[in-house]
Amino acid sequence: MAAPPLIALQGVTVTFGGTPLFEGVDLPITRGDKLTLVGRNGAGKSTLLRLLAGEIHPDGGERFIQPGCRIGTLPQEPDIAGFKTVQDFVAAGLALGDEDALHRVSAVLDRLQLPGDRELALLSGGKLRRAALGRALVSQPDVLLLDEPTNHLDLPTIEWLESELLAFRGGLLLISHDRAFLNRLARNVLWLDRGRLRVAERPFSEFETWQADQFAADELASHKLDRKIASELLWMREGISARRTRNMGRVRSLQQLRRDRSAEIRGGKQVKLAVSEADTGGRLVLEAEKVSKQFQTSSGLRYMVKDFSTRILRGDRVGLIGRNGAGKTTLLRLLTGKLEPDQGMVRLAPTLETAYFDQKRESLPPDATLRQVLCPFGGDAIVVDGKSRHVASYLKDFLFDTRALDSPVRSLSGGERNRLLLAKLFALPSNLLIMDEPTNDLDMDTLDLLQEVLSEYKGTLLLVSHDRDFLDRLVTSTIIVEGDGVTAEYPGGYSDYRRQRPQPAVTIPAIVTKPSMTPQGLVQPKAKRKLGYKEQRELDQLPARIDTLGGEITALTDRLADHALFARDAAAFGRLTADLEARTAALAAAEERWLELEALREDLER
C-alpha cells in the first residue's frame, strides 16, 4: 500500500479573479520524493509553491497536510518583519524546543557566507535570499519547497547544497533553471504548461526528450483546437524544440573554437605585447601580462589578482567563475580597463564598443511599449548587425507574439522583460559584450534563447556565471578565480576545468586529470605521443560501459519511483539510492574519460 502524502493539492484551481492560471491540479508530495517544477515564466510555478506552503488559498479544490508535518520554504521574496539580525532570522526556523541546536545555525551561516550579527535591513537582495535558504535548511522539515535556491550562490556553495539535498530524506520540490543542479537532484519532473500540470516520471536529464514527444502529440491533436491555441503550439514547437535541434551544429562549432582557444592558451606564455602590434585593429581584443592588484583589508594587504596573463581574441567566449568575494569583479574591471593594475600591463584594442547586460532592467521604462523600447525615436524599423529589420520580425526572434508590440513593459513577466532587454542589448552595435550573472531568474526557455544568441554573437564575450551547464554549452575557455590572487585559465567550459585542474584542489575538487601548471596558471602542452594499446582499448570499450550504466540508472530510477518503497523497506530504499548515486558518478567519470581520450586521439591525428 502506498504511503500517504505528506502534503497534497487536489483539484486545485487559481484564477486571481480572471482567466484561470491553472485548474484541476493534483499534486501529492511523499517522503523521499525529489521533484522539480518547470514551466515558462508566468505559468504559475511560484503560486503553486505558495499554495503548497499554505500562504495563499485556492479558488477551487483542496489542500491536505499531515498533522505535525513541518514545511521549510524558500520564497522569492522572504518576509523579514520582526527580525533584527541574520542569526535571529535563521534561528527562527528551528522547531519549538530545539533552540539549543544553534550550532546548526552557525554551521549554515558559515557555509552560506553570512555574518550572523549583520542587520537584516542592511543585506542585499541576494544575501537576504541566502539567509532565507539557511532558515529553511536548519528547520529539519518533512517537506522542502525551494524557489530558485541556487540564485546568488557561488559554485562551491551550490555543490554543498546539492550534497545536503541529496541526503535529505523528506519530500523535496524545487523550482530552478540550473540544469546541472536538477540533473543531479530531480527524479521526477512536474511541467506546468498552459494551465495543466503534466508529470514526467523520469529524471530531469530525460525531460527534454519527453517534452519533445509531448509537443509532437499536442501538434497531432491541435487540429481539434481553435486557431489561437494551434498558433501558440506552433510558436512553442518552432521557438523551443527547433532551437534545441539546432544546438547540435553549435556544439560542433564550439568544439572547434575550444580547440583553437586551447592552442592559444598553451602557447600563451611565449606571447609578448610587441607581437600583437599589428593585431590592434584586427583579432586582438585585450591582452594582460603579469597583472596584479591588491586591496587593503583589516588584516593587511590582500591580493585579488596576482601575476595573471591572458590574451583574448575576437570571437572568444570567456567564462569567469569563483567563490563570491574571490575577485571576479576585480579581474573583470582590470581586463576591461575600468581599474588600473598595481603591476603588469593591460592592453585594449582601440576600436572596442562595449555593451553591458543590465540585470536590474533599469533601462526598461515601465510605461513604454515594446515598440518604443526598441524604436525610441519612432518608426517600425531597427538596425541589427548593419541590416534594417522590422521590429515585429526582430521581436519574434526573442519569442514575442507580434500582437504584443504595443503592450507596456509593466505588463510583462520577469522572463519577458529579460527577453526584451536581450533584444535591446543585441540591437546595439558592440564588439565586446560583458554579462555579469545574466542567468539569474531566467526560465529555461529564455536560457535556451540566450545561449543561442550568444553562440551566434560575432563579437567577444566575457561572462560571469555560476550556471555550470550554461558555461559548458557556451564558453571557449574558463578563468577560475580561486581567491588570494590565485587565477588560472583553462580551455573549455566548467566540466573541462574540473577535469584539467591539478590536485590538490584549493576550492573545488578536481575529478580526473592533473596537468602541470605554469606560475601564471596556464596549462602546459603535453608531449605528443601515439594513443597506447591500453588507451585505445579503453576508448573502444567506454561507449558500451556508458550504455550499460545508463540502463542501470534507468532501472534504479524506475524502482525508486515507487512511492511506497520507503515505507515498505527503508533499508532497501537507502541501498538503491546509494547504488543510483554510485552509478551516476561512474557514468559521469566514464563520459569524462571518453571525452579525454577522444580529444587526445583527435590531437594526435591532426
C-alpha positions in Angstrom: 0.0 0.0 0.0 1.4 3.4 -1.0 2.4 5.7 1.8 0.1 8.7 2.3 1.4 12.0 1.0 2.9 14.5 3.5 1.2 17.3 1.6 -1.1 17.4 -1.4 -3.2 19.5 -3.7 -6.4 18.0 -5.0 -8.3 19.5 -7.9 -6.8 23.0 -7.2 -7.7 26.0 -9.4 -6.4 29.5 -9.2 -7.9 32.4 -11.2 -7.0 35.6 -9.4 -10.4 36.8 -10.5 -9.8 36.3 -14.2 -8.8 33.6 -16.6 -7.5 30.5 -14.6 -3.8 30.5 -14.1 -4.2 26.7 -13.8 -7.0 24.4 -12.9 -7.7 20.9 -11.8 -4.2 20.4 -10.4 -3.5 17.3 -8.4 -0.1 17.2 -6.7 1.0 14.9 -3.8 4.4 15.1 -2.2 5.6 11.9 -0.4 8.6 11.3 1.9 11.6 10.6 -0.3 10.2 12.5 -3.4 12.7 14.7 -5.2 10.7 16.7 -7.7 11.3 19.7 -9.8 8.6 22.1 -11.1 9.4 23.6 -14.6 7.5 25.9 -16.9 7.7 29.3 -18.6 7.9 32.4 -16.5 4.4 33.5 -15.6 3.0 29.9 -15.8 2.3 29.9 -12.0 5.2 27.9 -10.6 5.8 30.2 -7.6 2.0 30.4 -7.0 1.9 26.6 -6.8 4.6 26.6 -4.2 2.8 29.2 -2.1 -0.4 27.0 -2.3 1.6 24.0 -1.0 3.1 26.1 1.8 -0.4 27.3 2.8 0.5 31.0 2.2 -2.5 31.5 -0.2 -5.7 29.6 -0.7 -7.0 28.2 -4.0 -10.2 29.4 -5.7 -11.2 25.7 -6.0 -10.0 22.4 -4.8 -8.4 21.4 -1.5 -5.0 21.3 0.2 -4.1 18.4 2.5 -1.3 18.3 5.0 -0.5 15.5 7.5 -0.8 16.6 11.2 2.6 17.6 12.5 4.2 17.9 9.1 6.9 20.6 9.1 7.4 22.6 5.9 10.6 24.6 5.0 10.2 27.2 2.3 12.5 29.4 0.3 10.2 32.1 -1.3 11.2 34.6 -4.0 10.7 37.5 -1.6 11.4 36.5 2.1 9.4 38.2 4.8 11.9 39.6 7.4 9.4 41.6 9.5 10.1 41.3 13.2 13.7 40.2 12.9 16.8 42.3 13.5 19.9 40.2 12.8 20.7 37.5 10.3 21.1 35.0 13.1 17.7 35.8 14.7 16.1 35.3 11.3 17.8 32.0 10.5 17.3 30.6 14.1 13.6 31.3 13.9 13.5 28.3 11.5 14.3 25.9 14.4 11.5 23.8 15.8 9.9 24.8 19.1 12.0 23.2 21.9 15.0 22.9 19.5 16.5 26.3 20.4 19.7 24.6 21.8 20.6 23.5 18.3 22.2 26.8 17.5 25.3 25.0 16.2 23.3 24.1 13.1 22.6 27.8 12.6 26.3 28.7 12.9 27.3 25.9 10.5 24.7 27.0 7.9 25.7 30.7 8.2 29.3 29.8 7.7 28.6 27.7 4.5 26.4 30.5 3.1 29.0 33.1 3.9 26.6 35.2 6.0 27.6 37.2 9.1 25.2 36.3 11.9 25.4 39.7 13.6 24.6 41.7 10.5 21.3 43.7 10.5 18.8 42.2 8.0 17.9 45.7 6.8 21.5 46.1 5.5 21.6 42.9 3.4 21.4 42.9 -0.4 18.6 41.0 -2.0 20.9 38.1 -2.8 22.2 37.8 0.7 18.6 38.0 2.1 17.6 35.0 -0.1 20.7 33.1 1.2 19.5 33.8 4.8 16.1 32.5 3.9 17.7 29.4 2.4 19.6 28.9 5.7 16.4 29.3 7.7 14.7 26.6 5.6 17.6 24.2 6.0 18.0 24.4 9.8 14.4 23.7 10.4 14.8 20.0 9.7 11.5 19.9 7.8 9.5 17.0 6.4 8.9 18.9 3.2 11.2 21.4 1.5 9.8 23.9 -1.1 12.6 25.8 -2.7 12.1 28.6 -5.3 15.4 29.2 -7.3 17.7 28.1 -4.4 20.9 28.5 -6.5 20.4 32.2 -7.3 23.1 34.3 -5.8 25.1 31.3 -4.7 28.7 30.6 -5.8 29.8 27.3 -7.2 31.3 25.7 -4.0 28.1 26.6 -2.1 25.9 25.2 -4.9 27.8 21.9 -4.7 27.5 21.9 -0.9 23.7 22.5 -1.2 23.5 19.6 -3.7 25.0 17.2 -1.2 22.7 18.5 1.6 19.6 17.9 -0.6 20.8 14.5 -1.8 21.0 13.4 1.8 17.6 14.9 2.7 15.0 12.1 3.3 11.9 14.2 3.3 9.9 15.4 0.3 11.6 17.9 -1.9 10.1 20.2 -4.6 12.5 22.6 -6.5 11.9 25.4 -8.9 15.3 26.0 -10.7 16.7 27.0 -14.0 20.1 25.3 -13.2 20.2 22.2 -15.4 23.3 20.8 -13.7 21.6 21.2 -10.3 18.4 19.5 -11.5 20.3 16.7 -13.3 21.8 15.6 -10.0 18.7 16.0 -7.8 15.4 15.7 -9.7 14.0 12.2 -10.0 10.6 13.3 -11.4 9.6 16.4 -13.3 6.4 18.4 -13.0 5.7 20.5 -16.1 3.3 23.4 -15.6 2.1 24.1 -19.2 -0.8 26.3 -20.3 -2.7 25.7 -17.1 -2.1 22.0 -16.9 0.3 20.1 -14.6 2.0 17.3 -16.5 4.1 14.6 -14.7 7.2 13.1 -16.2 8.0 10.1 -14.1 11.7 10.2 -15.1 14.8 12.1 -14.1 15.3 15.7 -15.3 18.1 14.6 -17.7 15.4 12.8 -19.8 12.8 15.6 -19.6 13.6 17.5 -22.8 13.2 14.3 -24.9 9.9 13.6 -23.1 8.8 17.2 -23.6 9.5 17.0 -27.4 7.3 13.9 -27.5 4.6 15.8 -25.7 4.8 18.7 -28.2 4.6 16.2 -31.1 1.5 14.6 -29.6 -0.1 18.0 -29.0 0.6 19.0 -32.6 -1.3 16.0 -33.8 -4.2 17.0 -31.6 -4.1 20.7 -32.5 -6.4 20.2 -35.5 -9.2 19.9 -32.9 -8.2 23.2 -31.2 -9.1 26.7 -32.2 -6.7 28.8 -34.3 -5.3 30.7 -31.4 -4.2 27.7 -29.4 -2.9 26.0 -32.6 -0.8 29.1 -33.3 0.6 29.0 -29.8 1.6 25.4 -30.2 3.4 26.1 -33.5 5.2 29.0 -31.8 6.3 26.8 -28.9 7.4 23.9 -31.1 9.4 26.1 -33.5 10.6 28.5 -30.9 11.9 26.0 -28.4 12.2 22.5 -29.8 13.7 23.6 -33.1 16.3 25.6 -31.3 17.4 22.5 -29.3 17.8 20.6 -32.6 19.9 23.4 -34.0 22.1 23.2 -30.9 24.0 20.3 -32.4 25.5 22.5 -35.1 26.6 25.0 -32.4 28.1 22.1 -30.3 30.4 21.1 -33.2 31.3 24.8 -33.8 32.0 25.2 -30.0 34.3 22.2 -30.0 36.4 23.7 -32.8 36.6 27.1 -31.0 37.7 25.3 -27.8 40.5 23.5 -29.7 41.6 26.9 -31.1 41.4 28.5 -27.7 43.4 25.6 -26.2 46.2 26.2 -28.6 46.2 29.9 -27.8 46.3 29.3 -24.0 49.0 26.7 -24.2 51.1 29.0 -26.3 50.3 32.0 -24.3 53.4 32.3 -22.2 55.5 33.0 -25.4 53.3 35.9 -26.4 54.8 39.3 -25.9 53.0 42.6 -26.1 55.0 43.7 -29.1 53.9 40.7 -31.1 50.3 42.0 -31.1 51.1 45.4 -32.5 49.7 44.6 -35.9 46.6 43.0 -34.3 45.3 46.2 -32.7 42.6 46.8 -35.2 42.1 43.2 -36.0 41.9 40.0 -34.0 43.2 41.2 -30.6 40.6 42.4 -28.2 42.6 42.6 -25.0 45.9 41.4 -23.6 47.0 41.2 -19.9 50.6 40.4 -18.9 51.5 39.6 -15.3 48.7 41.7 -13.9 48.4 42.1 -10.1 46.1 44.0 -7.8 46.0 44.4 -4.0 43.5 45.9 -1.7 43.9 47.0 2.0 41.9 44.8 4.4 41.6 44.7 8.2 44.3 42.1 8.2 46.6 43.9 5.8 47.2 44.0 2.0 45.4 41.2 0.2 45.9 40.1 -3.4 42.8 39.9 -5.5 44.7 39.1 -8.7 48.4 38.1 -8.9 50.7 37.6 -11.9 47.8 36.8 -14.3 48.3 36.7 -18.0 45.8 36.2 -20.9 45.3 37.1 -24.5 41.6 37.3 -25.7 40.9 37.4 -29.4 37.8 38.4 -31.4 35.1 35.8 -31.1 36.4 34.2 -27.9 33.7 33.5 -25.2 35.4 33.5 -21.8 33.7 32.5 -18.6 34.7 33.7 -15.2 33.9 31.6 -12.1 34.9 31.5 -8.5 33.7 31.9 -4.9 31.8 35.1 -4.0 34.4 37.7 -2.9 37.3 35.9 -4.6 37.9 38.7 -7.0 35.9 38.0 -10.2 34.6 41.6 -10.4 38.1 43.0 -9.8 39.5 40.9 -12.6 36.7 41.9 -14.9 37.4 45.6 -14.2 41.1 45.1 -14.8 40.6 43.3 -18.1 38.2 46.0 -19.4 40.4 48.9 -18.3 38.0 50.1 -15.6 40.7 49.5 -12.9 44.4 50.2 -13.1 46.7 47.2 -12.1 49.3 47.7 -9.4 51.8 45.7 -11.6 51.7 44.4 -15.1 50.0 45.7 -18.2 46.6 45.5 -19.8 46.2 46.5 -23.5 42.8 47.0 -25.1 42.0 47.3 -28.8 41.2 51.0 -29.5 38.1 50.1 -31.5 36.2 48.4 -28.7 32.5 49.1 -28.4 31.2 47.6 -25.2 27.7 46.5 -24.2 26.8 45.5 -20.7 23.9 43.4 -19.5 21.8 45.3 -17.0 20.3 42.6 -15.0 18.3 45.0 -12.9 16.4 46.0 -16.1 16.7 49.7 -15.1 16.9 50.6 -18.8 13.3 49.4 -19.4 10.8 52.2 -18.7 7.6 50.5 -17.3 5.2 52.6 -19.3 7.0 52.3 -22.6 5.7 49.8 -25.1 7.9 47.1 -26.7 7.9 49.1 -29.9 9.1 52.2 -28.1 11.8 50.4 -26.2 13.4 49.2 -29.5 12.5 52.3 -31.6 12.7 55.2 -29.2 12.6 57.8 -32.0 9.6 56.3 -33.7 9.1 54.1 -36.8 9.0 50.3 -37.1 12.5 49.6 -38.3 15.5 48.7 -36.2 19.1 48.3 -37.4 20.7 45.0 -36.3 24.2 43.9 -37.3 24.1 46.6 -40.0 20.8 45.5 -41.5 17.4 47.1 -41.2 14.7 44.8 -39.8 11.0 45.3 -38.9 10.7 45.5 -35.1 7.9 42.8 -35.2 10.2 40.3 -37.1 13.1 41.1 -34.7 11.0 40.6 -31.6 9.7 37.2 -32.9 13.3 36.0 -32.7 13.0 36.7 -29.0 9.8 34.6 -28.6 7.4 37.6 -28.6 4.0 37.4 -30.3 3.7 40.3 -32.8 0.4 41.2 -31.1 2.4 42.3 -28.1 4.2 45.2 -29.9 2.1 47.9 -28.2 1.9 46.3 -24.8 3.6 48.3 -21.9 6.7 46.9 -20.2 4.9 46.8 -16.9 2.5 44.1 -18.2 5.4 41.7 -19.0 6.5 38.9 -16.7 10.1 38.8 -15.4 11.2 36.4 -18.1 9.5 38.5 -20.8 11.3 41.6 -19.6 14.6 39.8 -19.7 13.9 38.7 -23.3 13.1 42.3 -24.2 16.3 43.5 -22.5 18.3 41.0 -24.6 16.6 42.2 -27.7 17.6 45.8 -26.9 21.1 44.8 -25.9 21.8 42.9 -29.1 20.4 45.6 -31.3 23.2 47.9 -30.0 26.4 47.9 -32.0 29.1 46.2 -30.0 32.1 44.0 -30.4 32.7 43.3 -26.6 29.8 42.0 -24.5 30.1 41.8 -20.7 27.5 39.8 -18.9 27.6 39.6 -15.1 25.3 36.7 -13.8 22.8 37.0 -16.7 21.1 33.7 -15.9 19.6 34.6 -12.5 15.8 34.5 -12.6 15.6 33.4 -16.2 13.3 30.4 -17.1 14.8 27.6 -19.2 13.2 28.8 -22.5 14.9 32.2 -22.1 18.2 30.5 -21.1 18.0 28.5 -24.4 17.3 31.7 -26.3 20.2 33.5 -24.5 22.6 30.6 -25.3 21.5 30.7 -29.0 22.0 34.5 -29.3 25.4 34.4 -27.5 26.6 31.5 -29.6 25.9 33.4 -32.8 27.3 36.7 -31.5 30.2 37.8 -33.7 32.0 39.8 -31.1 33.8 38.8 -27.9 32.0 37.7 -24.7 33.1 38.0 -21.0 30.7 36.0 -18.9 30.5 35.8 -15.1 28.2 32.9 -14.2 27.6 30.1 -11.6 25.5 28.1 -14.0 27.7 25.1 -14.9 25.5 23.8 -17.7 25.3 27.2 -19.3 29.1 27.6 -19.2 29.6 24.1 -20.6 27.4 24.8 -23.6 28.8 28.2 -24.4 32.3 29.3 -23.4 35.5 28.6 -25.2 37.6 29.0 -22.1 37.1 29.4 -18.3 39.0 31.7 -16.0 38.9 30.4 -12.4 39.4 33.0 -9.6 40.4 31.0 -6.5 41.0 33.8 -4.1 44.2 35.3 -2.6 45.3 36.2 -6.1 45.3 32.7 -7.5 43.8 32.9 -11.0 44.1 30.5 -13.9 42.6 29.9 -17.4 41.6 26.6 -18.9 40.3 25.7 -22.3 36.7 24.7 -22.5 33.8 25.0 -20.0 33.2 24.2 -16.3 33.4 20.4 -16.8 36.6 20.8 -18.8 38.1 22.9 -15.9 37.1 20.2 -13.4 38.8 17.6 -15.5 42.0 19.6 -16.1 42.5 21.1 -12.7 45.6 19.7 -10.8 45.4 18.2 -7.4 45.3 19.1 -4.6 42.1 21.1 -5.1 42.0 24.5 -3.4 38.4 25.5 -3.8 36.6 23.0 -5.9 38.0 19.4 -6.2 39.2 18.1 -9.5 37.9 14.8 -10.8 40.1 13.2 -13.5 43.3 14.6 -15.0 46.1 16.5 -13.4 48.0 18.6 -16.0 51.1 20.6 -14.9 50.8 24.3 -14.5 52.9 27.4 -15.1 53.3 30.1 -12.4 50.6 32.0 -14.3 48.2 29.0 -14.1 48.3 28.2 -17.8 48.2 24.6 -18.9 51.5 23.3 -20.3 51.3 21.4 -23.5 51.8 17.6 -23.2 54.4 15.9 -25.2 52.7 14.3 -28.3 52.7 10.6 -28.5 50.6 7.8 -30.0 47.5 6.5 -28.3 48.7 3.5 -26.5 47.2 0.0 -26.8 45.5 0.2 -23.4 44.1 3.6 -24.1 42.7 2.7 -27.5 41.2 -0.5 -26.0 39.7 1.6 -23.2 38.3 4.1 -25.7 36.7 1.3 -27.7 35.1 -0.2 -24.6 33.8 3.0 -23.0 30.7 3.5 -25.2 29.4 0.1 -24.1 30.1 0.8 -20.5 28.3 4.2 -20.8 25.2 2.5 -22.3 25.3 -0.2 -19.6 25.5 2.4 -16.8 22.7 4.4 -18.4 20.5 1.3 -18.4 21.3 0.6 -14.8 20.5 4.2 -13.8 17.1 4.0 -15.6 16.3 0.7 -13.9 17.2 2.1 -10.4 15.3 5.3 -11.1 12.2 3.3 -12.0 12.4 1.3 -8.8 12.9 4.4 -6.7 9.8 5.9 -8.4 7.7 3.5 -6.3 6.4 5.9 -3.6 5.6 3.0 -1.3 9.1 1.6 -1.3 10.4 3.9 1.5 7.6 3.0 3.8 7.8 -0.7 2.9 11.5 -1.2 3.1 13.6 1.8 4.2 16.8 -0.1 4.1 16.2 -1.2 0.5 15.4 2.4 -0.4 18.7 3.5 1.1 20.7 0.8 -0.8 19.0 1.7 -4.1 19.7 5.4 -3.5 23.3 4.7 -2.8 23.6 2.5 -5.9 22.0 5.2 -8.0 24.4 7.9 -6.8 27.4 5.5 -7.3 26.3 4.6 -10.9 25.6 8.3 -11.7 29.1 9.2 -10.5 30.6 6.2 -12.5 28.7 7.4 -15.6 30.0 10.9 -15.3 33.5 9.6 -14.8 33.2 7.3 -17.9 31.8 10.1 -20.0 34.7 12.4 -18.9 37.3 9.7 -19.6 35.8 9.1 -23.1 35.9 12.9 -23.8 39.5 13.0 -22.6 40.7 10.0 -24.7 38.7 11.2 -27.8 40.2 14.7 -27.5 43.7 13.1 -27.2 43.1 10.9 -30.3 41.9 13.9 -32.3 45.0 15.8 -31.1 47.3 13.1 -32.4 45.6 12.8 -35.7 46.0 16.5 -36.5 
